[in-house]
Amino acid sequence: MDRSETAPTDGRRFALLTEAAMTLRQREAYHGIVSGPRKGAVGPFNALLRSPEVADRVQRVGEYVRFHTTIPPALNEMAILIAGRFWSAQFEFWAHSRLARTAGLSEAIIGAIAEGRRPSPMSDDERAVYDFCTELFRDKAVSDLTFRTVVDRFEEQGVIDLIAAVGYYSIVSMVLNVDRYPLPAGETPPLTPL
């Protein structure tokens, strides 16, 4: 381990990189992350920086998905929660549950997704997003009806933006799970095994 890395004491597998320990390319990728709208590099980024080219490209997709998507914020967070639940990514679900509440997603929907069940009731837009994302994870495809419903509500760009959201947050969830990234001290895991 490099003298400028801090060994994890919280269960993580990837030692915490300090700027002093980063290669030039890692520093460039790191600055691209922290200078954007995230204003930080928590969650998957410490691990992703092991491959600075991947970190740089992935974070740019994530910036679009999180801050510039055509999907309304509450619905985008709903899609992210569905991805987090699919991967049983505790930190991801915990972090985005908070963002979902702030965006206006109901506690009942957040709780149902956490429990792995279909929320009820849902608005037509919530139902469209839920059906699209859950079908995509479950069936590895979506039905014609589900596709058309999303196109009718969010246009073709919305279809791609939803795929990008669950795809990006699948990468994030996998990185967090492999790293064993912990919840903040004192927080209870939001997901139980299904």
N, C-alpha and C positions, 0 to 999 in steps of 0.2 A: 504494500500500500504506500502511496506517495506520502511524504511527510506533511503535505498540505491537505490531505484528506482526513476527515473525521470519521472514525469507525462508528457505525450505527449502534446505538444502545437501545433502540426501540423496536427491534425485530426486523428492520429493513435489511435487505441484502446488499444494496448499493451504498457504499460509503458516501457521505456528503462531500461533494466537490466544492472546494473553495475556488475563488477566481485565481488565486496563486497557483493552484494545482492544474488549472485548465490549460489545454493546448490553445494556440492562437485561434484555431477553428472553433473549438468549444466556446471560447470567450466571445467570438463573433456571434455564434448561435445564441448564447446566453443573453447578450445585449439585445439581440433581436426580439427575444422573449420579453425581457423586463422593460424594454422601451416602448412596447406596444400597450394596448388597452388593459392587459392583465395586470401590469405594474408589479409583477412578481414571477417567480419561477418555482412555485410549490407543486405538490402532486407529482405528476409523472416526469417532470422536466429534469430533475437531478439524474434519474435513470436514463432518460432519452439522450442526455448530453454525452453518454458513452459513445454514441454514434452521432456526431454533430450534424452531419448532412441530413440524417433522418430527423433529428430534433428540429432543425431549421424548417424543413419542408412540412413536417407534421404540424408544427406550431402555427404555420401560416394557414393551413387548412382549418385548424382549430379557431384561429382568430376570426376567420370568415363565419364558420358555423356558429360561434358563440356571439359575435357582435354585429354581423352584417347579413345574416340569413333573411330570406323573405318570409320565413315562418314566424308568426307572432311569438313573442318571448315566452308566454306561458305554455304554448303548444310545443315550442322548441325544447323547453325544459322537460316537458312530458316525454318527448322522444328520448332525451338524454337519460331520464330516469328508467325508461324501458330498457335501454342498453345497459345501464348500470345493474338493473335487476337481472337481466339475462346473464351477465357475467358474474353476478354476486359480488360486485366491487363495492365494499363497504365505504371506503373513503369517497368514491365517486358519488354514490347514492346519498351519503351524508351531506356532502358539499352542495350537490345540485338540488336536494330537497329544500335547502335554505333558499337557494336562488329561485326555485319554482314557487315557493310561498310568496316571495317578494314580487314575482312576476304575476301573481294572482291565481295560480293553480290551487284548487281546493285541497284541504287537508284530507278529505275523503278519497280523492283520486290518488294523492301521494301515498296514502296508507294502503289502498287496494293494490297499487303497483308493487309496493314493498312486500305485500303478502302474496304476490303472484296471482292475483285474481282480477277479473274484469271489473273496472269501476262502474258504479251505477249510482245515480244517473250521470250522463255525460251530455255535453252540448253536441251538436252535429259536427262541429270542427274537432272537438276532442275525440269523438268517436272515429272520425276519419283518420286522425293521427294514430290513435291507439290501434285500430285495425291494421293500418298499413305497417306500422313498426312491429307489432306482434306477429303478423303473418310473415313478414320478412324474416324474422328470427326463427319462427317455428317451421315454416315451409320452404325457406330459402328462396322465396318468390312471393308475389302477391297476385291475387285474383284480378280478373278484368274489372269487376265491379269496384274493388278496393282501389285499383289504379285510377279508374275513371272518377271516383269520388274525390280523390286528392287532386287530380287535374282540374276538376270542376271548381274546387274550393281555392286552390293555391297555384293553379296553372302548372305547366310542365316543369318550370323551374322549381316549384315547390316539391315536386317528386324528387328531383335531384338533391335539393337542399335537405330533405328528410333522410335520404340515403346517406348523404355526407355526414349528417348529425350522428346517426347510429353507427356509421362506419368509423368516424373519428373517435367517438366515445367508446367504441369497442377496442380500438388501439389503446386509448387511455386506460380503460379498465383492465386490459390484459397486462399492461406495463405495471399498473398499481398492484395487481394481484401477484405478479411474478416478484416484484420488489418487496411484497408484504408491507406496503405503505400503511402506516398506522393512522387511526383516528386521533384527533387531538386528545390530550390527557383529560380524563373525566367524561368523555363522550361514550354513549352506549351504541354498539353496532345497530344500525337501522334495519339490517336484513337478517332473517333467520333462514336456515336451509329449507328449501322447498321439498 
